[in-house]
Amino acid sequence: MRNAAKTLSAALLLALAGCGGRQQKAESAQAGPAATGATKPAAAANQNETWWKEAVVYQVYPRSYQDSNGDGVGDLRGLISRLDYIKSLGVNVIWLNPIFGSPNDDNGYDISDYRAIMKDFGTMQDFDELLKGMHQRGLKVVLDLVVNHSSDEHEWFKQSRSSRTNPYRDYYHWWPAEKGTPNKRQSFFDVKGDAWAYDPTTKAYYLHYFSRKQPDLNWENPKLREEIYSMMRFWFDKGIDGFRMDVIPFISKDTTFPPLPAQYHGDFGRYYANGPHLHEYLQEMNREALSKYDVMSVAEGAGVTQADALQFVDPARKELNMLYHFEGMGVGLVPGNKYRMRTPGRYSLLDFKRVYTKWDSIFARTGWGTVYLGNHDQPRMTTRWGDDRPEFRAPSSKLLTTFLLTMRGTPYYYGGDELGMTNIRFTNIKDYQDIETRNMYAQLKGEGGDLTKFLAAQQLTARDNGRTPFQWDATANAGFTTGKPWLTINPNYAQINAAAEEKDPNSILNYFRKATALRRQHKVLVYGQYQLLDAANPNIYAYTRTQGNDKVLVVLNFTSEKRDWALPAGLTLGGAPWLNNYPTFAAGATLALLPWQALVLPLR
């Protein structure tokens, strides 16, 4: 989705990083690990090998990747020109943010034509060439499915709002004004936070969980659902390999629109993710579209709790393949803060370990998980989770890459993070293009809030930090465009760029390539059971991965200081590191770790 700005839990606040395809046979139930502590190893997860479990997903934000025509906006032909670079990364699934027809109220997440290409990005012929070029290189293509809402400029909505008797009226949610004001629903992008907008043409309110230009589709209407399944089949027939499903848990609504039930304690996000027919619709989607093709599907798990996760991805339920959660993105945020303020100082590694260990355990018996630290809805990974000061940027970025590519679950990696790109840290609201930041600023201003504090927080958390154009080289505009870029390019592009890192064998970019190659070479890093070690250590994240006779130790120093870490009893190193983000390593009973050092060590 795009991030919730109001009363979503802290986990949702900063997050807003499976697959449909032919469903795999139900996995055998086996014991999982405890959530914390030096636990017993989780019994091996289901070993049914599938391409989407073994994939490394690389997310491309097309608007910011490569401009081909000098208009300052990245496009499909620009992306085509960079396919050899993408192939060189060692990734194998490319997730593209929305490329469909859109007026761009929310950078393509407001779709006006689901079967057309956005004019800014090119033509359908360009897309066909892109798809062919990716497949020729062994790359699979996943598109964004945005069907909780459309644009208000979609023909369906134009028809729907024209009269109460129009055949498309029930493609959206309407509340007649003569019934009074509808019960409160929270909008995440509305300046007033109100998800009901009055439309004078028919004297009725329409529902919009996001901006007023993003009216919610009425999934309770079977005609609307068939339109969506038909559209999905259209893209599958073209040859795409799956969908990432934007805020898909929000699609089902109680159309009586009662007051928010007390058990949700004001958490609209969790309420939205528990509509009465959600799983019925996902199972229908599987029958009508996903199961007919060898494709993957991943749910953006907005509002989904650990108790609900398996309902989406248990193969026996025939819904989706994967889901990515938001709890990790909430680590270090002030709980419930609607303006996404970070708590002072660093996040707690103990909280970080607890969250990722807990979510691994959810899928230990069945289903499949994901892991990510950045995407288009997040600040830059290295700034948020590492240390982007010059002396620590490279080792901390490499450590975070090591974490992502050695955890169980499909890793999702955001384009530009392989260079160690950092937050731009805008100081003026005029610099921001994102509807979320702009509307939160306007809302806070109207409330008489602390705008200086808000802008300081946005330097850490704003989505535009992750959307600045890709830094290709040290030429003008970082090689992204010959025109004026749609969003300011980070001034550090002269030092941080792909061309410079290509030449440096020890660069962050080349480290990422080593890490993807390692994951392909050793399936223990894909399917191996996960065991957390030294859970109470506030500085070191250590764990093992085990598959049959293969066992590996991962040790990560999440600090900018040297740390010693004693090998637990019973663990014996089995040779040189498989991966090390420093040039040297001395084996011993105690590991002397340098700042942000990451080690992947074979065990006997």
C-alpha positions as CSV (number, residue, x, y, z in Angstrom):
1,M,0.0,0.0,0.0
2,R,1.3,3.2,0.8
3,N,2.0,4.0,4.4
4,A,-0.9,4.7,6.7
5,A,-0.6,8.1,8.2
6,K,-3.1,8.0,11.0
7,T,-4.0,5.4,13.5
8,L,-2.4,2.3,12.1
9,S,-0.2,0.6,14.6
10,A,3.5,1.6,14.6
11,A,4.3,-1.5,12.5
12,L,2.0,-0.3,9.8
13,L,3.1,3.3,10.0
14,L,6.6,2.8,8.5
15,A,5.9,-0.1,6.3
16,L,3.2,1.1,4.0
17,A,8.5,-4.5,1.5
18,G,2.7,-15.3,-2.0
19,C,2.4,-15.7,-5.0
20,G,-0.6,-17.0,-6.6
21,G,0.6,-19.4,-9.2
22,R,-0.2,-23.1,-9.1
23,Q,-0.6,-23.9,-5.4
24,Q,1.8,-26.4,-4.0
25,K,0.7,-29.4,-2.0
26,A,0.2,-28.8,1.7
27,E,3.4,-28.9,3.6
28,S,4.0,-31.4,6.3
29,A,3.5,-30.0,9.8
30,Q,6.7,-29.9,11.8
31,A,7.7,-28.2,15.0
32,G,8.7,-24.5,14.9
33,P,11.1,-22.5,17.0
34,A,10.2,-20.4,19.9
35,A,10.0,-16.7,19.3
36,T,13.1,-15.7,21.4
37,G,16.1,-17.1,23.2
38,A,18.6,-19.7,22.2
39,T,15.8,-21.9,21.0
40,K,15.8,-25.4,19.8
41,P,16.1,-25.4,16.0
42,A,12.9,-25.2,14.1
43,A,12.2,-28.5,12.4
44,A,12.9,-28.1,8.7
45,A,10.3,-26.1,6.8
46,N,8.5,-27.7,3.9
47,Q,11.1,-28.7,1.4
48,N,8.9,-28.6,-1.7
49,E,11.2,-26.6,-3.8
50,T,9.7,-23.8,-5.9
51,W,11.2,-21.0,-8.0
52,W,9.5,-18.3,-5.9
53,K,11.0,-19.6,-2.7
54,E,14.5,-19.6,-4.1
55,A,14.1,-16.2,-5.8
56,V,15.8,-13.0,-4.8
57,V,13.2,-10.3,-5.7
58,Y,14.6,-7.0,-6.9
59,Q,12.1,-4.1,-6.7
60,V,12.3,-1.4,-9.4
61,Y,10.6,1.9,-8.9
62,P,10.2,2.8,-12.6
63,R,9.8,6.5,-12.2
64,S,13.2,6.7,-10.5
65,Y,15.2,4.1,-12.4
66,Q,16.2,5.4,-15.8
67,D,14.8,8.1,-18.0
68,S,15.2,7.5,-21.8
69,N,13.7,10.7,-23.3
70,G,14.8,13.6,-21.1
71,D,11.5,14.4,-19.5
72,G,12.9,13.7,-16.0
73,V,10.7,10.6,-15.4
74,G,12.0,7.1,-15.5
75,D,10.3,4.9,-18.2
76,L,10.2,1.5,-19.7
77,R,12.7,2.1,-22.4
78,G,15.1,3.4,-19.8
79,L,14.6,0.2,-17.9
80,I,15.2,-1.9,-21.0
81,S,18.5,-0.2,-21.4
82,R,19.5,-1.4,-17.9
83,L,18.5,-5.0,-18.1
84,D,22.0,-6.3,-18.4
85,Y,22.9,-4.5,-15.2
86,I,19.9,-6.0,-13.4
87,K,20.9,-9.5,-14.7
88,S,24.4,-9.0,-13.4
89,L,23.1,-8.6,-9.8
90,G,22.2,-12.3,-9.5
91,V,18.5,-11.6,-8.8
92,N,15.8,-13.5,-10.7
93,V,12.5,-11.8,-10.0
94,I,11.8,-8.2,-10.8
95,W,8.9,-6.4,-9.1
96,L,7.8,-3.3,-10.9
97,N,5.8,-0.6,-9.1
98,P,2.6,0.3,-11.0
99,I,3.1,1.0,-14.7
100,F,-0.6,1.2,-15.6
101,G,-2.7,4.2,-16.8
102,S,-2.9,6.7,-14.0
103,P,-3.2,10.5,-13.4
104,N,-0.5,10.0,-10.7
105,D,-2.2,11.4,-7.6
106,D,-0.2,8.7,-5.7
107,N,2.5,7.8,-8.2
108,G,0.6,5.2,-10.1
109,Y,-1.3,3.6,-7.1
110,D,-4.4,5.4,-8.5
111,I,-5.1,3.5,-11.7
112,S,-7.4,4.9,-14.4
113,D,-6.9,2.0,-16.9
114,Y,-5.7,-1.4,-15.8
115,R,-5.0,-2.6,-19.3
116,A,-2.9,0.3,-20.5
117,I,0.6,1.7,-19.8
118,M,1.0,5.0,-18.1
119,K,2.0,7.6,-20.8
120,D,4.9,8.8,-18.7
121,F,6.4,5.3,-18.9
122,G,5.8,4.5,-22.6
123,T,3.5,2.2,-24.6
124,M,2.3,-1.4,-24.5
125,Q,4.8,-2.2,-27.2
126,D,7.6,-0.9,-24.9
127,F,6.2,-3.2,-22.2
128,D,6.1,-6.2,-24.5
129,E,9.8,-5.6,-25.4
130,L,10.7,-5.2,-21.8
131,L,9.0,-8.5,-20.8
132,K,10.7,-10.3,-23.7
133,G,14.1,-8.9,-22.7
134,M,13.6,-9.9,-19.1
135,H,12.6,-13.4,-20.0
136,Q,15.5,-13.8,-22.5
137,R,17.8,-13.1,-19.5
138,G,16.1,-15.6,-17.2
139,L,14.3,-12.8,-15.2
140,K,10.7,-13.1,-14.1
141,V,8.4,-10.1,-14.0
142,V,6.0,-9.3,-11.2
143,L,3.6,-6.4,-11.4
144,D,1.7,-4.4,-8.8
145,L,-2.0,-5.4,-8.4
146,V,-3.8,-2.4,-7.0
147,V,-7.4,-3.4,-6.7
148,N,-8.6,-2.1,-3.3
149,H,-9.3,1.1,-5.1
150,S,-9.0,2.8,-8.5
151,S,-8.5,6.3,-9.6
152,D,-11.5,8.6,-9.6
153,E,-10.6,9.1,-13.3
154,H,-11.3,5.5,-14.1
155,E,-14.2,5.1,-16.4
156,W,-15.9,2.9,-13.9
157,F,-16.0,5.7,-11.3
158,K,-17.0,8.3,-13.8
159,Q,-20.0,6.1,-14.6
160,S,-20.6,5.3,-11.0
161,R,-20.8,8.8,-9.8
162,S,-23.0,10.0,-12.8
163,S,-26.3,8.7,-11.3
164,R,-27.7,6.3,-8.7
165,T,-29.1,4.0,-11.3
166,N,-26.0,3.7,-13.5
167,P,-24.9,0.1,-14.1
168,Y,-21.5,0.9,-12.5
169,R,-23.0,2.4,-9.4
170,D,-22.2,-0.7,-7.3
171,Y,-18.6,-0.9,-8.4
172,Y,-17.9,1.5,-5.5
173,H,-19.1,2.1,-2.0
174,W,-21.8,4.8,-1.8
175,W,-23.7,6.2,1.2
176,P,-26.8,8.2,0.4
177,A,-26.8,11.6,2.2
178,E,-30.4,11.3,3.2
179,K,-29.3,8.5,5.6
180,G,-27.2,11.0,7.5
181,T,-23.4,11.1,7.9
182,P,-21.9,7.6,7.7
183,N,-19.9,6.2,10.6
184,K,-16.3,7.2,10.9
185,R,-13.8,5.6,8.6
186,Q,-10.2,6.7,8.7
187,S,-8.4,7.8,5.5
188,F,-4.6,7.5,5.5
189,F,-4.0,10.2,2.8
190,D,-6.9,12.6,3.4
191,V,-5.9,16.0,4.9
192,K,-8.8,15.7,7.4
193,G,-8.3,11.9,7.8
194,D,-11.9,11.3,6.7
195,A,-12.5,8.3,4.4
196,W,-16.0,9.5,3.3
197,A,-16.1,12.2,0.6
198,Y,-19.3,13.9,-0.3
199,D,-20.2,14.0,-4.0
200,P,-22.9,16.5,-4.9
201,T,-23.8,15.0,-8.3
202,T,-25.8,12.2,-6.6
203,K,-25.9,13.7,-3.1
204,A,-24.0,10.8,-1.6
205,Y,-20.7,9.9,0.1
206,Y,-18.1,7.6,-1.5
207,L,-15.5,5.6,0.5
208,H,-11.8,6.2,0.0
209,Y,-9.4,4.6,2.5
210,F,-6.6,6.6,0.8
211,S,-6.8,9.9,-1.1
212,R,-10.1,11.4,-2.4
213,K,-8.9,10.5,-5.9
214,Q,-8.7,6.8,-4.9
215,P,-12.2,5.6,-4.3
216,D,-12.5,2.0,-2.9
217,L,-13.8,-0.7,-5.2
218,N,-16.8,-2.7,-4.1
219,W,-15.6,-6.3,-3.9
220,E,-19.0,-7.4,-2.6
221,N,-20.2,-6.9,-6.2
222,P,-19.5,-10.2,-8.2
223,K,-19.4,-8.2,-11.5
224,L,-16.5,-6.1,-10.1
225,R,-14.6,-9.2,-9.0
226,E,-14.9,-10.8,-12.4
227,E,-13.6,-7.6,-14.0
228,I,-10.5,-7.9,-11.8
229,Y,-10.0,-11.6,-12.5
230,S,-10.3,-11.0,-16.2
231,M,-7.8,-8.2,-16.0
232,M,-5.4,-10.5,-14.1
233,R,-5.7,-13.2,-16.8
234,F,-5.0,-10.5,-19.4
235,W,-1.6,-9.8,-17.9
236,F,-0.9,-13.5,-17.2
237,D,-1.7,-14.3,-20.9
238,K,0.9,-11.6,-21.8
239,G,3.4,-13.7,-19.9
240,I,4.0,-11.9,-16.6
241,D,5.0,-14.1,-13.7
242,G,3.0,-12.8,-10.8
243,F,1.5,-10.0,-8.8
244,R,2.5,-8.1,-5.7
245,M,-0.9,-7.3,-4.2
246,D,-1.3,-3.8,-2.8
247,V,-3.2,-3.6,0.5
248,I,-5.1,-6.7,-0.6
249,P,-6.3,-7.5,3.0
250,F,-8.5,-4.4,2.8
251,I,-10.7,-5.4,-0.1
252,S,-13.7,-6.8,1.8
253,K,-16.0,-4.4,3.7
254,D,-19.0,-4.8,6.0
255,T,-21.3,-2.7,3.7
256,T,-23.6,-1.8,6.7
257,F,-20.6,0.3,7.8
258,P,-21.2,0.0,11.5
259,P,-19.2,1.9,14.2
260,L,-15.7,0.6,14.6
261,P,-16.0,-2.5,16.8
262,A,-14.6,-2.0,20.3
263,Q,-12.2,-4.9,20.1
264,Y,-10.1,-3.0,17.5
265,H,-9.3,-0.2,20.0
266,G,-9.3,2.4,17.3
267,D,-7.0,0.5,15.0
268,F,-8.6,1.0,11.7
269,G,-5.8,-0.8,9.8
270,R,-6.4,-4.0,11.6
271,Y,-10.2,-3.7,11.2
272,Y,-9.8,-3.0,7.5
273,A,-7.8,-6.3,7.2
274,N,-10.6,-8.4,8.7
275,G,-13.4,-7.9,6.2
276,P,-16.2,-10.5,6.3
277,H,-15.5,-12.1,2.9
278,L,-11.7,-11.5,2.5
279,H,-10.6,-15.1,2.3
280,E,-13.6,-16.2,0.3
281,Y,-12.6,-13.6,-2.3
282,L,-8.9,-14.6,-2.3
283,Q,-9.8,-18.3,-2.8
284,E,-12.1,-17.2,-5.6
285,M,-9.2,-15.2,-7.1
286,N,-7.1,-18.3,-6.9
287,R,-9.6,-20.5,-8.7
288,E,-10.4,-17.9,-11.4
289,A,-6.9,-16.6,-12.1
290,L,-3.9,-17.6,-10.1
291,S,-4.2,-21.4,-10.2
292,K,-4.4,-21.4,-14.0
293,Y,-0.8,-20.2,-14.4
294,D,2.6,-20.9,-13.0
295,V,2.9,-17.5,-11.2
296,M,3.7,-16.1,-7.8
297,S,1.6,-13.8,-5.6
298,V,2.6,-11.9,-2.5
299,A,0.2,-10.0,-0.3
300,E,1.2,-6.7,1.2
301,G,0.1,-7.6,4.7
302,A,-1.3,-4.3,5.9
303,G,-3.1,-4.8,9.1
304,V,-2.3,-8.6,9.2
305,T,-1.2,-10.0,12.6
306,Q,0.9,-13.1,13.2
307,A,-2.3,-14.9,14.2
308,D,-3.8,-14.2,10.8
309,A,-0.8,-14.7,8.5
310,L,-1.2,-18.4,7.7
311,Q,-4.8,-17.8,6.6
312,F,-3.3,-16.1,3.5
313,V,-0.4,-18.5,2.7
314,D,-1.2,-22.0,4.0
315,P,-1.1,-24.0,0.7
316,A,-4.0,-26.1,1.8
317,R,-6.2,-23.0,1.8
318,K,-5.4,-22.2,-1.9
319,E,-5.1,-18.4,-1.6
320,L,-1.6,-16.8,-2.0
321,N,2.0,-17.9,-1.8
322,M,3.6,-15.2,0.4
323,L,2.8,-12.3,2.6
324,Y,5.1,-9.6,3.9
325,H,4.4,-8.1,7.3
326,F,4.8,-4.7,8.8
327,E,5.9,-5.4,12.3
328,G,9.6,-5.1,11.5
329,M,9.1,-1.7,10.0
330,G,7.6,-0.5,13.3
331,V,10.7,-1.2,15.3
332,G,12.0,2.1,16.7
333,L,8.8,4.0,16.0
334,V,6.7,5.7,18.6
335,P,3.6,3.4,19.0
336,G,0.5,4.9,17.5
337,N,2.2,8.1,16.4
338,K,0.3,9.2,13.3
339,Y,3.1,11.4,12.0
340,R,5.7,8.6,12.0
341,M,8.1,10.2,14.5
342,R,11.1,8.1,15.3
343,T,12.0,7.6,19.0
344,P,15.3,9.3,20.0
345,G,18.5,7.3,19.4
346,R,18.8,3.9,17.8
347,Y,16.2,1.2,17.5
348,S,16.5,-1.8,19.8
349,L,18.3,-4.7,18.2
350,L,16.5,-6.9,20.8
351,D,13.2,-5.8,19.4
352,F,14.5,-6.3,15.9
353,K,15.6,-9.9,16.6
354,R,12.4,-10.7,18.5
355,V,10.2,-9.6,15.5
356,Y,12.1,-11.5,12.8
357,T,12.5,-14.6,14.9
358,K,8.8,-14.6,15.7
359,W,7.8,-14.2,12.1
360,D,10.1,-17.0,11.0
361,S,8.5,-19.3,13.5
362,I,5.0,-18.6,12.0
363,F,6.0,-20.3,8.8
364,A,8.1,-23.1,10.3
365,R,5.4,-25.7,9.8
366,T,3.7,-24.6,6.6
367,G,3.4,-21.6,4.3
368,W,6.3,-19.4,3.3
369,G,7.6,-16.0,4.5
370,T,9.4,-13.0,3.2
371,V,12.1,-10.6,4.5
372,Y,12.8,-7.0,3.5
373,L,14.3,-3.9,5.0
374,G,13.3,-1.3,2.4
375,N,11.0,-0.5,-0.5
376,H,9.2,2.4,-2.1
377,D,7.2,3.1,1.1
378,Q,10.4,3.2,3.3
379,P,13.4,5.4,3.8
380,R,16.7,4.0,2.5
381,M,17.7,0.7,4.2
382,T,21.3,1.9,5.1
383,T,20.0,5.1,6.8
384,R,17.2,3.4,8.7
385,W,18.9,0.2,9.9
386,G,22.6,0.9,9.4
387,D,24.9,3.8,9.8
388,D,25.2,6.1,6.8
389,R,28.2,8.1,8.0
390,P,31.0,7.8,5.5
391,E,33.2,5.5,7.6
392,F,30.3,3.0,8.3
393,R,28.1,3.2,5.3
394,A,29.7,0.4,3.4
395,P,30.1,-2.1,6.2
396,S,26.6,-1.5,7.6
397,S,25.0,-1.7,4.1
398,K,26.9,-5.0,3.5
399,L,25.7,-6.3,6.9
400,L,22.1,-5.6,6.1
401,T,22.5,-7.3,2.7
402,T,23.9,-10.3,4.5
403,F,20.9,-10.4,6.9
404,L,18.4,-10.3,4.0
405,L,20.1,-13.0,2.0
406,T,20.7,-15.5,4.8
407,M,17.3,-15.5,6.5
408,R,14.6,-18.0,5.7
409,G,11.9,-16.6,3.4
410,T,12.0,-14.9,0.0
411,P,14.2,-11.8,0.2
412,Y,12.8,-8.6,-1.3
413,Y,15.6,-6.1,-2.2
414,Y,14.9,-2.5,-3.2
415,G,16.7,-1.0,-6.2
416,G,19.5,1.3,-5.2
417,D,20.2,-0.4,-1.9
418,E,22.8,-2.5,-3.7
419,L,24.8,0.7,-3.9
420,G,24.2,1.8,-0.3
421,M,22.1,4.8,-1.4
422,T,21.1,6.9,1.6
423,N,18.3,9.3,2.7
424,I,18.3,12.7,1.0
425,R,17.0,14.4,4.1
426,F,14.9,17.3,2.7
427,T,14.5,20.3,5.0
428,N,11.6,22.0,3.3
429,I,8.1,20.7,2.7
430,K,8.3,22.1,-0.9
431,D,10.9,19.5,-1.7
432,Y,8.6,16.6,-1.1
433,Q,6.5,15.2,-3.9
434,D,4.8,12.4,-1.9
435,I,1.1,12.8,-1.1
436,E,1.5,11.2,2.3
437,T,4.1,13.7,3.6
438,R,2.4,16.7,2.1
439,N,-1.0,15.8,3.5
440,M,0.4,14.9,6.9
441,Y,2.1,18.3,7.0
442,A,-1.1,20.1,6.0
443,Q,-3.1,18.2,8.7
444,L,-0.5,18.9,11.4
445,K,-0.4,22.6,10.3
446,G,-4.1,22.8,10.7
447,E,-3.9,21.3,14.2
448,G,-1.2,23.8,15.2
449,G,1.4,21.1,15.6
450,D,5.2,21.2,15.7
451,L,6.1,21.4,12.0
452,T,9.8,21.6,12.7
453,K,9.7,18.4,14.6
454,F,7.7,16.8,11.9
455,L,10.1,17.7,9.1
456,A,13.0,16.5,11.3
457,A,11.2,13.1,11.6
458,Q,10.5,13.0,7.9
459,Q,14.3,13.2,7.2
460,L,14.4,9.7,8.7
461,T,11.1,8.2,7.7
462,A,9.6,9.9,4.6
463,R,8.9,7.7,1.6
464,D,10.6,10.2,-0.8
465,N,13.9,9.3,0.8
466,G,13.7,5.9,-1.0
467,R,12.3,7.4,-4.2
468,T,15.2,9.7,-5.3
469,P,16.5,8.7,-8.7
470,F,18.9,5.8,-9.1
471,Q,22.6,7.0,-9.0
472,W,24.2,5.5,-12.1
473,D,27.3,7.6,-12.4
474,A,29.0,10.9,-11.5
475,T,27.8,12.8,-14.6
476,A,25.0,15.4,-14.5
477,N,21.8,14.1,-12.7
478,A,23.7,10.9,-11.9
479,G,23.1,9.6,-15.4
480,F,19.4,9.2,-14.6
481,T,18.1,11.9,-17.0
482,T,19.2,14.7,-19.4
483,G,16.3,16.8,-18.2
484,K,15.1,18.0,-14.9
485,P,14.5,15.0,-12.6
486,W,11.0,14.6,-11.2
487,L,12.4,14.4,-7.7
488,T,15.7,15.9,-6.5
489,I,18.7,13.6,-6.9
490,N,20.7,13.0,-3.7
491,P,23.8,15.3,-4.0
492,N,26.0,12.4,-2.8
493,Y,25.7,10.8,-6.2
494,A,29.2,12.0,-7.1
495,Q,30.5,9.5,-4.5
496,I,27.8,6.9,-4.5
497,N,27.0,5.5,-7.9
498,A,27.0,2.3,-9.9
499,A,29.9,3.2,-12.3
500,A,32.3,3.8,-9.4
501,E,31.2,0.7,-7.6
502,E,31.6,-1.5,-10.7
503,K,35.3,-0.7,-10.7
504,D,35.8,-1.5,-7.0
505,P,35.9,-5.2,-6.2
506,N,35.2,-4.5,-2.5
507,S,32.2,-2.2,-3.2
508,I,28.7,-2.7,-1.8
509,L,27.5,-3.5,-5.3
510,N,30.0,-6.3,-5.8
511,Y,29.3,-7.6,-2.2
512,F,25.7,-7.9,-3.1
513,R,26.6,-10.0,-6.2
514,K,28.6,-12.3,-4.0
515,A,25.7,-12.6,-1.5
516,T,23.2,-13.5,-4.2
517,A,25.6,-16.1,-5.7
518,L,26.1,-17.6,-2.3
519,R,22.3,-18.0,-1.8
520,R,22.0,-19.7,-5.2
521,Q,24.9,-22.0,-4.4
522,H,23.8,-23.1,-0.9
523,K,20.2,-24.1,-0.5
524,V,20.6,-24.3,3.2
525,L,20.3,-20.5,3.1
526,V,16.9,-20.9,1.4
527,Y,15.3,-23.9,3.1
528,G,17.4,-24.5,6.2
529,Q,15.8,-24.3,9.6
530,Y,16.6,-21.1,11.6
531,Q,17.8,-21.0,15.2
532,L,18.4,-17.7,17.1
533,L,21.5,-17.6,19.3
534,D,22.3,-15.3,22.2
535,A,18.9,-13.7,22.2
536,A,19.6,-11.3,25.0
537,N,22.7,-9.8,23.3
538,P,21.8,-6.1,22.5
539,N,24.5,-5.7,19.9
540,I,25.0,-9.0,18.1
541,Y,22.4,-10.9,15.9
542,A,23.6,-14.5,15.5
543,Y,21.7,-17.5,14.2
544,T,22.3,-20.8,12.4
545,R,20.7,-22.3,9.3
546,T,20.5,-26.1,9.1
547,Q,19.5,-28.4,6.4
548,G,20.5,-32.1,6.8
549,N,24.2,-32.2,7.1
550,D,24.7,-28.6,6.1
551,K,24.9,-26.0,8.9
552,V,26.0,-22.4,8.7
553,L,26.5,-19.7,11.3
554,V,25.6,-16.0,10.7
555,V,27.1,-13.4,13.0
556,L,26.1,-9.7,12.6
557,N,27.6,-6.9,14.7
558,F,24.8,-4.3,14.6
559,T,27.0,-1.5,16.1
560,S,29.6,1.0,15.0
561,E,32.0,-0.3,17.6
562,K,34.3,-3.4,17.9
563,R,32.6,-6.3,19.7
564,D,33.8,-9.7,20.9
565,W,31.4,-12.7,20.6
566,A,32.1,-16.1,22.1
567,L,31.1,-19.1,20.1
568,P,28.4,-21.0,21.9
569,A,29.3,-24.4,23.3
570,G,28.8,-27.2,20.7
571,L,29.5,-25.0,17.6
572,T,32.7,-25.7,15.7
573,L,33.8,-23.7,12.7
574,G,34.2,-25.7,9.6
575,G,36.5,-23.5,7.5
576,A,36.9,-20.1,6.0
577,P,34.0,-17.7,5.9
578,W,31.6,-18.1,3.0
579,L,31.0,-14.4,3.2
580,N,32.8,-11.6,5.1
581,N,32.4,-7.9,4.7
582,Y,35.9,-7.2,5.8
583,P,39.1,-8.5,4.1
584,T,40.4,-10.5,7.1
585,F,39.1,-13.0,9.7
586,A,40.8,-14.8,12.6
587,A,39.1,-18.0,13.7
588,G,38.9,-18.7,17.4
589,A,36.7,-19.5,20.4
590,T,35.9,-15.8,20.5
591,L,35.2,-13.8,17.4
592,A,36.7,-10.3,17.4
593,L,34.1,-8.4,15.3
594,L,34.8,-5.1,13.7
595,P,32.1,-2.4,13.4
596,W,29.2,-3.7,11.4
597,Q,31.0,-6.9,10.6
598,A,29.0,-9.6,9.0
599,L,30.2,-13.2,8.8
600,V,28.7,-16.3,7.2
601,L,30.6,-19.3,8.6
602,P,30.3,-23.0,7.8
603,L,30.0,-25.3,10.8
604,R,31.0,-28.9,11.3
